[in-house]
């Protein structure tokens, strides 16, 4: 098989585990490359959920399956432990694994002074947040052209079901099953108590228009943040492709949720 490897090399422990992974793949006669293209059979993300998100961004519309080997705490995306690595890779070569599709968020950013828009994709969420600690931002939100509300807050998250257990969860958003066909809007520290998270079907188009007292604000796509000037508009919709996540047979999302949330402990 041909694998593309995305790795988090921070710390000596991770480097040891990466060498162990490469040795296991070599024992099968596999080819390992650093970039993903149409010839790659599977992508291995070795690190945490952040490394997995980087791998998903590189895969894009190719649809190449991604397996996440976790070198730290249990992740929702990277959920194969390093002590399970040898057994799981054997099962991968035997075709004994499950693959689950996750929806992706297409985001078009339209700065007021730019000639062309920028299109980016998020597996978790797009976060629109204030540029500094001293000022809030005002986000006017439309769904299919109809005005929803104006969020006066520290920010707004538009998340996929996968992203419901990431930034949105810490901002008070609901947990959503990853195969649900919805999008989630969660305000970050809203300046009104009646601003609540809202779940809409993922066939809707969302448009955001942002104003900021400081004249600038931040857009973070799966944690990768950039500064934009007030007046920038954002259009969001479900992408025409999905990310394929490789899972161990029998390792369900509910089991991961119970372990991650310490339910029943």
N, C-alpha and C positions, 0 to 999 in steps of 0.2 A: 504494500500500500504506500501511498504518498501522503505525507502529513505536512501541514504548515504549523509551525510552533510559535506561539506568542507567549512570552514569559515575563515574569516579574523576578528580576535577579537580585532584589534587595536582600542583603543578609547572606551569611555563609550557609545557613541551612537550606535556603532555596536553591543555591548553586549546587549543593550536594544532591538534592532531589532532582534537579534538572539533568545532572549527569547520569543519575540512575534511570531516568526516563529515556534518555538517548541510548543508554546501554540496552534497555529492554527492546526498544524499537529496532536497534541494530541486530538483535538476536532473531528477529523475524525477517530480516533483510529489507526493512522498510527504508524509504527515502524520506529525509527530513529537510524542509526548506524554510526560509524565513518570510516568504511572501506567498500570499494565496492567489491562485489563478484557476482557470478552468480545468487544469490537469490534477489539482489537489483533491484527494478522496475525502479527507477529513481535516479539520483544524483542531489543534489541541491548545487550549488556554491553560497555562500553568501559573497560578497566582491566586487571585480572589475575583470577586465580581467585577472590580475595576478593570482587570486584565481581560476578562471575558467581554466586557463592553468594547474594549479596544479591538479585540478580535472580530466582534460582530460588525464594527464599523468598517474594518478592512474587507470583510466578506461581502457586505452590501447586498446587491441583487443577485449574486452568484448562487446563493442558496446552499453553499457548502456546509455540511453538518459541523457543528462545533461541540466539543466535549470540554467541560471545565474540570480541571484537577486542582483542588483547593489546597494551598500550602499554609493557610492560616485558619481563621474561624470558618465555620460552616457558612456557605453562601447559598442563596436561592438559585443562582445560575451555575456557579462552580461548586458542585456538591459531591464530587468523587474525592474521597480522602486519599492522601498519599499512601497510606497502608493498604488501600484497596487497588492501587494503581496496576500492579502486575496482573491480578485476577481480572480486572476490568479490561485491560488491553488484550488479554487472551480472549475474552468474550467478544470484544470488538472484531477481532480477526475471525471469529467463528460466526459473526453476524448476530450474536445474541445480545441485542440492546434495543432500546426503544428510542424513537425520535419524535419530538413534539415541536410543533410550530408556534412561534410567538409573533404577534403583530408588531409592526414598526411604524413610527410616526414620521411623516414627511413634513418638513418645515421649510417654508420659503420666507426669507428675511428681505424686506424691502426698505432700505435706508432712504430717507427723503432726498439726499443729494447724490445717490449712486445711480449710474445709468442702468446697471443690471442687478437683478436680485441674486441672492445666494440660496441654494437649496442644500439642506443637510438632513440627516436621518438619525432618529433616536430610538433605541430599544427600550429605555426606561422612561425618560421624561425630558421635556424642554422646560427650563426654569427661567422666568423673567423676574429679575430682582433688582433692588435699588443699587446704585453705584457706590454709595458710602453710607455710613451709619447715621448721618445727620438728617436725612430726608427720605420721605416715603415717595412712592410713585403712584401714578393713576393709570389704570389699565382698563380701557373700554373694550368689552368683549362682545363679539357677535357670533351667532350660530346660524349657519345657512342664510346669512344676510340679515337675520333678525337680531336686534339688540338684546343681549342677555342682562348685563349690568355693567357698572363701572366699579372695579376693585380699587379701593384706596388702601394700600397695604405695603408691606415690605417686599411683596412679590406675588407671583402666580405660577403654579405648576400645571402643565398639561401633560398627563401621564398615560401610558399604556397600562393594561392590566399587569404586565410584568413589572412596571415601575411603581405599582401601587404599594409594594413592600419596600420601596427605597425612600427617597426624599419625601414623597407625599405622606408616607406613614408617619414620619417624624413631625410633619406639619398637621397631623390630625385627620388625614384622609382615611377612607375605608380600605380594607384588604379585599382585593378582587381576584377571583380565580383566573389564571393566565390565559385560559381559552375563551374567556368571555369576550363578546364582540362589542366592547365599549371603550370610551375614552373618559378620563377623569380630570376635572378641574378643581384644584385645591389652592386656596389663598394661603399665603405665608404671612402670619401675624397681621390679619386684617384689622383695620381701624374701626370696625363695627362688629358687634357681637352677632348680628344676623347674617353675616357672610359665612355660608356653609359649603362644604365640598358638594359638587354636583357630578353625577354620572350620566353621560349621554351615549347614544348608539354611535358606533364608529363609522357609520356612513355619512356623518355630518362633517361640514367644513367649519372650521373655527378661524376667526380673524381677530387679532388683537391690535389695538392702537395705543401707544404708550406715551405718556407725558411725565416729565420728571422735574422737580424743583431744581436739581443740580444741573439739568441739561443733558445728562447721560444716564444710562442704565446698563445692566448686564443681561446677556442671554447665555445660558449654559445648556449645552446639548450633551446629555449623559455626563455631566460634570465638567465638560470642556467649555470654559467661559471666555466671552469676548465682550468688549465695551461697544455700545452703540449710542448714537445721539437721539434725544427725544424727538418724537415724530416718526420714528421707524415703525413700520407695520409688520406683522407676522401672520402668515397664513399656515394653518396646520390641518392635515388630513391623514387618514390612514394610507400608508405607502402601498404600492401595487405588488410588493413582495413581502415575504416573511423570513424570519431567522429560524433555522432548524437546530434545535438543541438536543444533543445526544444524552440520554439518561440511562442509568442502570435499570434493568428490568425489575419491577417491583418497588423501585424507589420513587414513591409518589410525591406530588407537591404537598399533599396534606401531611405526610410524614415529615417533610422538610420544615413545613410551617410549625408543626408541633415542637420540633426540636429547636428551631430558631427562636420561637416565642416562649419556650420553656413552659408550654401548656401541659398540665398534668403532673408537673414536678412537685 
